[in-house]
Amino acid sequence: MERNGFVLVREPTKVQNFYDADEVKRVYYSEIFDLVKRLNGAAKVIAFGEITRSDAENTEDGAQPSWGAHVDYGDRTERETTRNILGDEEAEKWLQRRYMLINLWRPIRVVERTPLALCDASTVMREDLFDSEVRGGLGDPNRASLWGFNLAWAPGQRWYYAPQMRPDEIVAFKLFDSDPDRVQLTAHSAFVDPSSREDAPARLSIELRTISFMPQT
């Protein structure tokens, strides 16, 4: 993740129903907190923005896969979200440290179509990124605007995906790092896999965003 912006890990879960919001918060959040701490050594992790997605025809707009290369959110949204979750006083304490935004993406069943592709963050240049405003994001029409980036294609970008991802696998990818010298800004997008069979079942997935704060140095 520090070299290319993302990593694929084998990470079984005890969650039985990802469509049960209470179970996700009670079981999945703690699993993800533990995973992030193992990945980056964080002293504290908070989470937000869990959403299940599907490319089935009857899926609402906000829950469909995201088409088009983008980086979900940048520093503005990360700081605002930290304050919303922790309150101003505690947030300012943690925001004095190095912090990062990591998205954790998991299939709910084996991905046979519409997989997730990720751009090697070491090949993404700042001049290829354009500010974006997301209104009513994360399935909440009343949510305040979220701020991120869209990515323009450029020579030298390298894209990857893991075919046939399984529910016991997670791809963790870094969207922002407060250390400007670190690899970050991992653009990603759903795409049509030409090798998928015509009758492949709909893609079902869940993603959860985390903000993690590093130990004091």
N, C-alpha and C positions, 0 to 999 in steps of 0.2 A: 504493500500500500504506500510506503514511503518512496518507492522507486517509480511506480506507474500510476498510483492513485487508487488502485482497487486490488482486492484479493478475493479469491473464491475459497470458501472454507466448508468443511463437513461439520454440520452443527445440528444434530437432532433436537427436536422440541417436544415438550410435554403437552403442548396445546392440542386440544381435541377439536375445537371449533373456532377458526379464525374469524368467523362472522359474529361471534359473541364478544361484544365490546368489553364486558366485565372480565371475561377470561383473558382476553388479550392484555388488559391492564394489570391483572392480578398475576398472570403466569409469564406472559411473553416479555413484558417490560423488564422483569428481573433477569430473564435469560439473556436479553439483548445487552443489558447493563454489564453483565458478567463477561459477555463476549467482547464488547468494546474495550473493557479494562484489560483483557488479555491481549488484545490487538495493539493497544497503544499505551498501556500503563497509566491510564487516567486515574486521577484521584476522585473525581466525581463525574457522573453521567446523568443527564436528563434527556427526556424523549418527548417528541410531539409528532403530530402529523401522520399517524398510522392510517393507511387506506388500503382497501382491497380493490384490485382491478381485474377486469375481464374484457376480452374482445368479443364476447357474445353479442349478438345483434340487439338484444333488449337491454343492454347496459346503459345507464345514464351517462351523460357526457363527462361529468367529473370523475367517473370511475373507470373510464376507458384507458387503455394504454396511452402513454404520451408519445406522440409522433413528432419528430423533429428534434435535432440535437440541442440539448440545453443543460445548464447547470442550475439546479433547483433554486438555491438561494445563496446570497453573499453575506457580507459582514453586517449590513444594516438589519436584515431580518434575523440574523443569529443573535444580535445584541437585543433587539426588541423582544424576541421570543424568550430569551433568558430572563429579562426583566418581568415579563408576563408570568413566567412560571415561578420564579424565586422571589419576586419583589425587588424593588430598586436597591435596597441596602445590601442584601445578600448577593444580588447579581453583580453589583459593582466590585464586591470582594473577589468573586471568581473571575470576572472579566479582566482583572489585573494580571491574570496568568495567561499562558499560552492556551488557546482553546481551538477546537475544530468541530466542523459539522460533517457527520458521516451518515450516509443512508444505508440501511440494511434491507436488501431485497431478497425475498424468499418465494419460491413457487409453492402454491397450495396443492398442486398435483403436477406430475411430470409435464414439462413444457414441450408441447409438440408443435406449436405454431406461435407466431408473434413473440419471439424471444427478445431479451434485453441485450443491446449492444453497448459497449463502453469504449470511449476513446482514451487511449493511453494519455494520462494527464501530462506526462513529460513532453508530449508532442503538441500540446495546446498552447498557443501564443495569446497573450493578452489582447493583441490587436484583432484577433479573430472572434472576440467575445463582444456582445452587444447587450446593453442593459435591457432587462425585461421587467414588466410589472404584471403580476398575476392577481386578478381581482376575483374574489369568491373562490379562492383556491382550497384544495384539500376537501372538496365536497361541501364546503360551508359558504353559502352565498353571502352571509353576513360578516365573514372574516375580513379583517383589514388587509390591505394590499400586501403582497409578499414580493420581494425584490430579488431577482436573480439575473441570469444571462442566457441568451441564445448564442449558439455557435455557428459560425460560417465555415464552410469547407475550406481547407487550405492544403496545399501539397505538404506531404510529410506527416500528416495525421495518421495514426495507426489505430485501427478498430478491432475489437475482439468480442467474442461471445462464447458462452459455454453451451453447447448443444445438449438437448434433453436434460436440462437441469431438473433435479429431483427435490422433493419437499424436505429432505434432510440436508440440503445445501443452501448456503447464503452467499451472495456476493455483497461485500462491504466496499463502498467507494466514498472517497473523501471529496467533499464539495468545496470546503473552505478550511483554511488554516491561518490563524492569526500571525504565524511566522511567515513573512512574505518570501522567505528563501526556500520554503518547503514545497514539494510537489503537491498540487491541489487542483481544483476546478476540473473535476472529472466529468466531462460531458457524456451524455447517454441518451438513448432513444430506443423505443420499440422499432422493429422492422419486420417486413414480410420475408420469411425464410423460404426461398424457392424449393428447398428440399422437403418441405412439409407436405404430407399427403392431403388431398382435397377434403377428406372427411375427418381430419384431425380435430380433437375436441378443443373447445375454447381454452385459451390461456387464463389461468387463475393465479393470482399472486398477491402478496401483501408486502408493503414497505413501511418502514418505521425510521424516522429521522432522529438522530441523537446529536446533542451538543456535549462534548466531553472536555474536561478541564484538567490540565496536566499538573503534576505535583510541583510545588515551589522548588526552585533551583538555587 
